[in-house]
Amino acid sequence: MALTPGASKLHNRLPRITTRQRLDWQVRRMDAHNLWRRLIAPWKRRKRKAAGAATAQGFDKARDAQRTSGPALVFADLGGSHGLSCAAVYDLVTIRAQHSVVQVVDIGPFIADKTSERPAIADGCENVYFLCQPDALSSILPGLTPALIARAYRVGRWVWETPIFPEAWRFAENLVHEVWAPSLFCAETFRRALSLPVHVVPHAVTAPARPAVSMRHGLGIPDDIFLGVAIMDIRTCPERKNPWAHVRAWLAAFGSDPTAVLILKVRVGRRTALVLDELREIIGEARNIRLMTHELTREDIAALHHAADAYLSLHRSEGYGLNIHEALACGKPVIATHWSANAEYGPTFRNYHPVDFGLVDYRDWTGHYADTAFQWADADLGAAAETLRSLRDRHHRERAWTTDLAEVA
């Protein structure tokens, strides 16, 4: 699907980002706070790496441990609303189907407050699952004694979104016996860097339950409006989720047409909140794109999926793309950059609409990734706009047919 962007009919209708705008954005992005974060980033990475290695002292795995169907101990952040937390809920389904007894420890409180009291852990665990990134192990291991898991077979559930393995995770290679990757895209990155067995174990995604109350009703959006939804967390690396692309593609497809509305659910942090101003500049006077920034529960996210007529993800790279998969499972048309993890499971759904892309060098003003010598996707926004218009036209036709049938009846 890798084609040169720009060949699509609607490409020339894409809102332009002027040179003046880009310069203004660059100046705003390099404020004192962001400059300081960039300056100390290498030191913080070294500190995290050293802390991980220090915490892991004494917890080296038993080389002869074997995976069993017996008792399992699972560490996961289950209370958060971020993707890793939601994915852990699905992974528990897989684990419970494989073991006779499963004890689950919610690590969310430990991450938020390292002084939180640790729960009692049953003796005799034969298997341990760390459903978290290696970074979180420094919040887990201090609450354990090495003897408790010394003979256990250990599995790390890791997800990563670039082709370069993060060296800050290297210490965890001595802690786990195998790694579960949710996609082949992740697995290939891990296999190139590790001597561990790496297995592709997709998240056991199912369609979220339909809410009792319609999200459309709460947002004041009538049923005859074509509603697009995009959900993204840009607290760390806005470039990866690429919110600007979503706004430009929507405006290229519909201009300011009020019968086609995009809900762009964005989670921002202190250093990335300025992206909202950039998006507002592109949106201009159009009133058919709504930026939603308040926190949502998992039930709210499910309600958004069920309310949507289309889900949009013009990302640059996904380690898995949980929202993409959930929208597909809900039966919603999904327009997504056809690269990285979602290119693996997306085509198994009839409602998946892949977007062509070109590969571009990694660029990121936040300096989120330590290793920068890789490429990621740049979606053909004109092609995305064409697909959006096609879906909107089909939506209107189907509603007209439904209305006609109701009148005949």
C-alpha positions in Angstrom: 0.0 0.0 0.0 3.0 2.3 0.0 2.4 4.9 -2.7 3.5 8.4 -3.2 1.1 10.8 -1.4 -0.4 13.5 -3.5 -2.0 11.6 -6.4 -5.5 11.7 -4.9 -8.2 13.9 -6.4 -8.8 15.8 -3.1 -5.1 16.4 -2.4 -5.3 20.0 -3.6 -8.2 20.7 -1.3 -6.1 20.0 1.8 -5.8 23.0 4.1 -2.3 24.5 3.7 0.0 25.0 6.6 2.0 28.1 5.6 5.6 28.7 6.2 4.7 31.5 8.6 2.5 29.1 10.6 5.2 26.5 10.8 7.7 29.1 12.0 5.3 30.3 14.6 4.7 26.8 15.8 8.4 26.0 16.0 8.9 29.1 18.2 6.1 28.3 20.5 7.2 24.6 20.8 10.7 25.7 21.9 9.6 27.5 25.0 11.6 27.3 28.2 9.8 24.2 29.5 10.3 22.2 26.3 13.8 23.3 25.8 14.6 22.1 29.3 12.9 18.8 28.8 14.9 18.2 25.6 18.2 19.2 27.4 17.7 16.8 30.3 16.2 14.0 28.2 19.5 12.0 27.8 20.2 12.3 31.5 16.7 11.1 32.4 17.0 8.1 30.0 20.3 7.1 31.6 18.8 7.5 35.0 15.8 5.3 34.1 18.0 2.6 32.6 20.2 2.6 35.7 17.2 2.5 38.0 15.7 -0.5 36.1 19.0 -2.4 36.3 19.4 -1.6 40.0 15.8 -2.6 40.8 16.2 -5.9 39.0 19.3 -7.0 41.0 18.6 -10.4 42.5 15.6 -11.1 40.3 17.4 -13.0 37.5 15.2 -15.7 36.1 15.8 -19.4 36.7 17.1 -20.7 33.4 15.4 -24.1 33.8 11.9 -22.8 34.7 9.1 -24.2 32.6 5.7 -22.7 31.7 2.8 -24.6 33.2 -1.0 -24.6 33.3 -0.8 -24.1 37.1 -1.2 -21.0 39.2 -0.3 -17.7 37.6 0.5 -14.3 39.1 -0.4 -11.3 36.9 0.9 -7.7 37.4 -1.1 -5.1 35.4 -2.3 -1.5 35.6 -6.0 -2.1 35.3 -7.4 1.1 36.5 -6.0 3.5 33.9 -7.8 4.7 30.8 -4.7 4.5 28.6 -4.2 1.9 25.9 -1.8 -0.4 27.9 -4.3 -0.6 30.7 -7.3 -1.3 28.4 -5.2 -3.9 26.6 -4.3 -5.7 29.9 -8.0 -6.3 30.5 -8.2 -8.2 27.2 -4.9 -10.1 27.9 -6.4 -11.4 31.2 -9.0 -13.3 29.2 -6.2 -15.1 27.4 -4.3 -15.8 30.6 -7.3 -17.1 32.5 -8.0 -19.5 29.7 -4.6 -21.0 30.1 -4.2 -21.4 33.9 -6.0 -23.1 36.7 -5.7 -20.2 39.2 -4.9 -16.6 38.4 -4.1 -13.9 41.0 -4.1 -10.4 39.6 -2.2 -7.5 41.2 -3.2 -4.0 40.0 0.0 -2.0 39.8 -1.7 1.3 39.2 -1.5 2.5 42.8 2.2 1.5 42.9 3.0 3.6 39.9 1.1 6.6 41.2 2.6 6.2 44.7 5.5 3.9 45.4 4.8 3.9 49.1 1.4 2.2 48.6 0.9 -0.9 50.6 1.5 -4.1 48.6 -1.2 -6.8 48.5 -0.5 -10.2 49.9 0.7 -12.6 47.2 0.0 -16.3 47.4 2.9 -18.7 47.6 3.6 -21.2 44.9 3.1 -19.2 41.8 4.4 -21.2 38.8 3.9 -18.5 36.2 4.3 -14.7 36.3 3.0 -12.3 33.8 4.1 -8.6 33.6 1.5 -6.9 31.6 3.4 -3.7 31.4 6.4 -2.0 29.8 9.7 -2.7 31.4 9.8 0.8 32.7 7.1 -0.1 35.2 9.1 -2.9 36.8 10.8 -0.4 39.1 7.4 0.1 40.7 6.7 -3.6 41.0 9.9 -5.4 42.0 10.5 -3.4 45.3 7.3 -4.9 46.7 8.5 -8.5 46.0 11.1 -10.7 47.4 13.2 -12.6 44.8 12.4 -15.9 46.5 8.7 -15.4 45.8 9.1 -15.7 42.0 12.5 -17.3 41.8 11.3 -20.6 40.2 8.4 -19.0 38.2 8.3 -18.9 34.5 8.0 -15.2 33.5 6.4 -13.6 30.6 6.7 -9.9 29.6 3.9 -8.3 27.6 5.7 -5.5 25.7 4.5 -3.2 22.9 6.7 -0.8 20.9 5.9 1.5 17.9 9.3 2.0 16.1 11.6 -0.5 14.4 14.4 0.3 16.9 14.4 -1.5 20.3 14.6 0.8 23.3 17.9 0.1 25.0 16.5 1.3 28.3 14.6 -1.9 28.4 17.7 -4.1 28.0 17.9 -5.0 31.7 14.6 -6.8 31.5 16.1 -9.5 29.3 17.4 -11.2 32.4 14.1 -11.0 34.2 11.7 -12.8 31.7 11.8 -16.1 29.8 9.7 -14.9 26.9 8.1 -11.8 25.5 4.5 -11.5 24.2 4.3 -9.0 21.4 0.8 -7.9 20.2 1.8 -7.7 16.6 4.4 -9.0 14.2 5.5 -5.4 13.7 6.5 -5.3 17.4 7.8 -8.9 17.4 10.3 -8.2 14.6 11.7 -5.3 16.5 12.2 -7.4 19.6 13.6 -10.4 17.7 16.3 -8.3 16.1 17.4 -7.1 19.5 16.8 -9.9 22.0 17.9 -13.5 22.5 14.6 -14.4 24.1 11.7 -16.2 22.5 9.2 -13.7 21.2 5.7 -14.8 20.4 3.0 -12.8 18.6 -0.1 -12.8 20.9 -2.7 -10.3 19.7 -5.0 -8.7 22.3 -8.2 -10.7 22.7 -10.3 -7.7 21.5 -14.1 -7.9 21.5 -16.6 -5.2 20.7 -17.2 -3.0 23.8 -20.7 -3.2 25.3 -23.2 -0.8 23.8 -24.0 1.9 26.4 -27.5 2.5 27.6 -27.4 6.2 26.8 -26.4 7.4 23.3 -23.2 9.5 23.1 -24.8 11.3 20.2 -27.6 12.5 22.5 -25.2 13.8 25.1 -23.2 15.7 22.4 -26.3 17.0 20.7 -25.5 15.4 17.4 -28.6 14.2 15.4 -28.7 10.7 13.9 -28.7 12.1 10.4 -25.3 13.7 10.8 -22.3 11.8 9.5 -20.1 11.4 12.6 -16.4 10.7 12.5 -14.4 9.9 15.6 -10.6 9.9 16.3 -9.1 9.1 19.7 -5.5 9.8 20.6 -3.1 10.4 23.5 -0.5 12.9 22.5 1.0 13.6 25.9 4.4 12.2 24.8 4.7 12.2 21.0 2.1 14.2 19.0 3.9 13.4 15.7 3.2 9.7 16.0 -0.6 10.1 16.3 -0.5 13.0 13.9 -3.7 15.0 14.9 -3.0 17.7 12.2 -3.5 15.1 9.5 -7.0 14.2 10.8 -8.1 17.8 10.7 -6.7 18.4 7.3 -8.2 15.3 5.8 -11.6 16.1 7.3 -11.6 19.6 5.9 -10.5 18.4 2.5 -13.4 16.0 2.4 -16.2 18.2 3.8 -15.0 21.8 4.2 -17.3 23.4 6.8 -20.3 21.2 5.9 -22.3 20.9 9.1 -23.8 17.5 8.1 -20.3 15.9 8.6 -18.9 16.3 12.1 -15.6 15.0 13.5 -15.0 14.4 17.2 -11.3 14.6 17.8 -10.7 13.2 21.3 -7.2 14.3 22.3 -5.4 13.8 25.6 -2.6 16.4 26.1 0.0 17.1 28.7 1.7 20.3 29.8 4.3 20.4 27.0 1.9 19.3 24.2 -1.2 21.4 25.1 0.0 23.9 22.5 -1.0 21.4 19.8 -4.6 22.4 20.5 -3.9 25.9 19.4 -2.3 24.6 16.2 -5.3 22.5 15.4 -7.6 25.4 16.0 -5.6 27.5 13.6 -6.1 24.8 10.9 -9.8 24.4 11.7 -10.4 28.2 11.5 -14.1 29.1 11.2 -15.2 25.6 10.5 -17.7 24.3 13.1 -17.8 20.7 12.1 -14.7 19.6 14.0 -14.9 19.4 17.8 -11.9 19.0 20.0 -12.6 17.0 23.1 -10.0 17.2 25.8 -11.7 16.2 29.0 -11.0 12.7 30.5 -13.3 9.9 29.5 -14.0 6.6 31.1 -13.7 3.3 29.3 -17.5 3.3 29.0 -17.4 6.8 27.4 -14.8 5.6 24.9 -17.1 2.6 24.1 -20.0 5.0 23.7 -18.0 7.1 21.2 -17.2 4.0 19.1 -20.8 3.0 19.0 -21.9 6.5 18.1 -19.5 6.9 15.2 -20.3 6.4 11.6 -16.5 6.1 10.9 -13.3 5.9 12.9 -10.3 7.8 11.6 -6.6 7.0 12.4 -4.0 8.7 10.2 -1.2 7.7 12.5 2.5 7.4 11.6 3.0 4.1 13.5 1.1 1.8 15.9 2.5 -0.9 18.1 -1.0 -2.3 18.1 -3.8 0.3 17.7 -6.4 -0.8 20.2 -8.9 1.9 19.3 -8.7 0.9 15.7 -9.4 -2.8 16.5 -12.2 -1.9 18.9 -13.9 0.3 16.3 -13.6 -2.6 13.7 -15.0 -5.0 16.3 -18.0 -2.7 16.7 -18.6 -3.0 12.9 -17.7 0.7 12.2 -15.9 1.7 9.0 -12.2 2.4 9.9 -10.0 4.6 7.7 -6.4 4.0 8.9 -2.8 4.4 7.7 -2.0 1.0 6.3 1.3 0.6 8.1 2.6 -1.1 11.2 0.4 -3.2 13.5 -3.1 -2.5 12.1 -2.0 -3.5 8.6 -1.9 -7.1 10.1 -5.4 -7.4 11.5 -7.2 -4.7 9.6 -7.6 -6.6 6.4 -9.4 -9.4 8.2 -12.4 -7.0 8.6 -14.7 -6.0 5.7 -15.1 -2.5 7.2 -11.4 -1.7 7.1 -10.4 1.0 4.6 -6.6 1.2 4.3 -4.9 4.5 3.5 -1.8 4.5 1.3 1.3 6.2 2.6 4.9 7.1 2.0 7.7 6.5 4.4 9.4 9.6 5.8 12.3 10.1 8.2 11.4 10.4 11.9 11.0 14.0 13.0 9.7 14.9 16.4 10.0 18.2 18.2 9.5 16.6 21.6 12.5 14.3 21.2 10.5 11.4 22.6 12.6 8.6 21.1 16.2 8.2 21.9 17.0 6.4 18.7 16.1 8.6 15.7 17.5 6.7 12.7 14.2 5.2 11.4 11.3 5.9 9.1 7.5 5.9 9.7 4.4 6.5 7.6 3.0 9.7 6.1 -0.6 9.0 5.1 -2.0 10.1 1.8 -4.5 12.6 3.2 -6.2 13.2 -0.2 -6.9 9.4 -0.4 -8.2 9.5 3.2 -10.5 12.4 2.3 -11.9 10.5 -0.7 -12.7 7.5 1.4 -14.4 9.8 4.0 -16.6 11.3 1.3 -17.5 7.9 -0.1 -18.5 6.7 3.4 -20.5 9.8 4.0 -22.4 9.4 0.7 -23.1 5.7 1.5 -24.3 6.7 5.0 -26.8 9.2 3.5 -28.0 6.7 0.9 -28.6 4.0 3.6 -30.5 6.5 5.8 -32.7 7.5 2.8 -33.4 3.8 2.0 -34.3 3.2 5.7 -36.6 6.2 5.7 -38.3 5.1 2.5 -38.9 1.6 3.8 -40.3 2.9 7.1 -42.8 5.1 5.1 -43.8 2.2 3.0 -44.3 0.0 6.1 
